[in-house]
Amino acid sequence: MIKKLLLAIAVLVASTGFAFAQVDVNKADAAALDGVKGVGPSMSKAILAERAKGEFKDWADFQKRVKGVGDKTAAKLSVAGLQVNGKAKEGAAAAAPKADASTAKAMPAAKDAKAMPAAKDGKAMPEQKDAKAKPADAKSKSM
């Protein structure tokens, strides 16, 4: 059980590294732009069309030229890894802790799992078996 939990956490950590890859709007192709959470095919086409007229100077220029990108959307895109001239949007870092808060809520469950003692032979202790069996017992008694 603990091994599966640790494996799930490791996969989550590894996949978040891919999710936060930095993509510069002045250098990226359509596929790279589509890889940013919040940027779809229509937005990537709009970005490329505006970039063909000239590179984006900064986030303000990007927001002015790309339809549908306001302050909130720009902040979300920046947190997801989108950059303009290698810079994240100012103030977007404040949105990043929200993602950390969701992972912090998941951590107490992991602590509870670690708190349960395991037998020396690696098998579950009786308390662990009872904890797993309680939902099934409750169903059979209520019927």
N, C-alpha and C positions, 0 to 999 in steps of 0.2 A: 504494500500500500504506500509506504513512505517512498520506496524507489520510484513508483509511478508518479507520485506527486513531485518529487525532485526532477524527474525526467520532463514532466510538463512545464515546470518552472524554467528548466534549462532551454527547452524549445521556445518558450515565450521570450526569454531574454535574447536568444539567438535571432529570432524573427524580428524583434524590435530594431535590431541593428540594420536590417534591410529596410525597414519602414522609415527610418530616419536618415536615409541617404540624402545628401545635399544635392539639389538640382538647381543650377543657375538658369534663369529664363533667357539670358542672352546667349547661352551656349548649347542648351539642350534641344534634342529633336523631339518629335511628337511622341514617340514611345516613352522617352524619359519623362516628359511632362505628364503623360497619362499615368505614370507610375506613382505620382504624388497623390496622396489621399486628398480628395476634394477637387482634383482637376480631371475632367472628363474629356472625351474627344472634341466636343464643341468648344470648350474653353481652350484646349491646346491649339485648335485651329485659329481661334481668335488671337491667342498669344503670338503664334507664328506669323499671322497676317500683319499684326501691328509691329512685330520685330522686323519684318521685311521693309518697313518704312524707316526704320532706324532703331538702334539698340535702346533699351530702357535705361534711363539715367539713374533712377532710384525708385523706391517704392511708391512715392507720390506720382511719379510719371507713369509707372505701371498701372496704378489704380485709375488714373485719369484716362488712359488709353484703352484698357481692357474692360469692356462692358460687363457689368455684374460683379465687379470686384470692389467692395467697399472696405471700410476699416476692419470690420469683424471677419470678413472672408479673407482679407489679406493676412490678418493675424493667424487665422487657422492654417492657411497655406504655408506661412512661415514656420509655424510649429511643426507642420508635416514635412518640412525640409526644403521648401521653395526659397530661393534666394534671388536677389537682384544685385548684379555686380559683386557677388560673393558675400553679400550682407543680408542678415535676417532682418525682418521688420522690427523696428524699435517698439518696445512694449509687448511684443509677441511672447517674450520669455515669461511674462506673467501668466499666460495661458498654459504653459507647460506643466506647472505643479498640479493642475487638475488631473492629468493623466497619472501622476504619481499618487494622488489620493486614492484612485481606484485600485492600484496595486497594494496600497497600504491596507485597504479593507480586506484584501485577500490574505494578507500575511497572518492575522490571528488564527485562521484555520490551519495554516501550516504549523504554527507554534503548538496548537492543540494536538496535532498529529504527532509531533515530536515528543510531546509530554507523555504520551502513552508508552509504558514500558514494554519491551519486547522480551520474549524468552531467550535464553542463551542459545537455543538451537535455531533461532530465527523465526520460529512459528509464533503465531499470535497468542497472547496471553488470554486467559478466560475473560478478563474484562473487555478485551478488544472484540472477542467473539460475541459477547453479550451486547455490546454497543451496536454491532452490525445486525443482530437478531431482533432487537427491540421493535423496529418498525413492522416486521413480519408478525411478531407475537401480538402486537396491538391490533393488527388486522384480524387475526384468527380469533382473538378474544371478543372483538366487537361483533362478530358475525354470529 
